[in-house]
Amino acid sequence: MIKRNKNFEKLTAGYLFPEIAKRRREYSAKNPNAKIISLGIGNTTEPLTTHISKAMSDYVLSLGTVEGYSGYGDEQGNTALREKIAEVYYKGYATADEVFISDGAKCDIARIQTLFGNKVKIAVQDPAYPVYVDGSVVIGATGSANVQGNGYKSVFYLPCLPENNFFPDLSKIKKNSLIYFCSPNNPTGATSTKEELTKLVDFAKLNGCIIIFDAAYSAFIRDESLPKTIYEIPGSREVAIEVNSFSKPAGFTGVRLGWSIVPNELKFADGTSVNKDWNRVMTTLFNGASNIAQAGGLAALDDDGLREMKGLVDYYLENARIIANALKNDKFKKAGVEVYFTGNAPYLWVRFPGLKSWEVFDKILDQCHVVTTPGAGFGPAGKSFIRFSSFGHRENVEEAAKRLVEKLNLY
Ligand code: PL4
């Protein structure tokens, strides 16, 4: 028989989000009358907007005609969409040939790991979106050691805590590492300044590192002084790949559409082009994003689409403010609960001193019937934190906020 891929043995128990869904199902089975509200997974809840959804439905109808039908497209994506992304998001920082359209940022993150093989050292912010570490583990980029608690021999965690303003100590990163960096950050919401990202880019340049910059939440940045793309930082084109997505601003979590940017200046140690190999990965291992989704993406980037996306993001940011206000209540303040909400991300990161995050998760579920995400699922530095997601219908968010204030008793 064929042997199991040993890398799977090194993964921590279950993938975070299915594990939360399982606990919710178990709780519901035991408490069938509980009206559970989710502030857990970062999953959009509001309907597709009219201009964007109409563009997709028109496209579907045209696919039903001889003139309008099209089959496989270019694996790298529709040229018009690549050009529009370069124009709208990058304004001269990246060109259309550096834009690769995909089925989402998560899928790109997983595929990117094939570019670097399993001998590369990995540095991740701690806490971080679990795919960076789990994806690295699956391809075997963990070094020879087996699981050491939450750590792996070649995966280096960079604690990001209130104590360091959620910006890691870069001196802990080994030379020639792949650095996963997410801003606005999931789960902390921290959004790096120009100065911070300049430090990161300069460090990467000096130490032969490549940054995988996850900008999936860039549309939530409301503070004009904060960079929306790593390419606003001089020198970044030589050291950074960026991934981004229509999932959150356009509500495309189910439609599936994202993109990556691989600048032409980015090179491997032997001087060969990373863009060239990425083009090979995308054309060989991927068959192009859905042409229907791409029609929606194009509509999302014209004036009406941009207005609609801003409206959606504003809605979720207002939800976040409602949750933040509830958690800043005197009852929590007196207990020493710390609420981190930047106004530039859809997540709140909340520290419950002295308590373990799964314990807090269970209590919030039991006392308030609200699902959250335990910080420990994002890495060791998340162990006393809970992530509250602002993706939800307004009435549910208001109800959840009320229950937190009225019912939650943790200490
Ligand atoms: C649950 C930093 C959410 N089943 O939709 P995509 O693939 O374009 O983007 C995924 C993604 C990429 N980068 C970051 C993200 O936070 C996400 C989505 N994260 C969350 O609650 O943390 C949804 C997670 C989904 C998953 O596993 O990704």
Residues whose N, C-alpha, C, O or C-beta is under 5 A from the ligand:
A	BS01	PL4	F17 G40 I41 G42 D103 G104 A105 K106 C107 Y129 C182 N186 D214 A216 S245 S247 T253 L257 G258
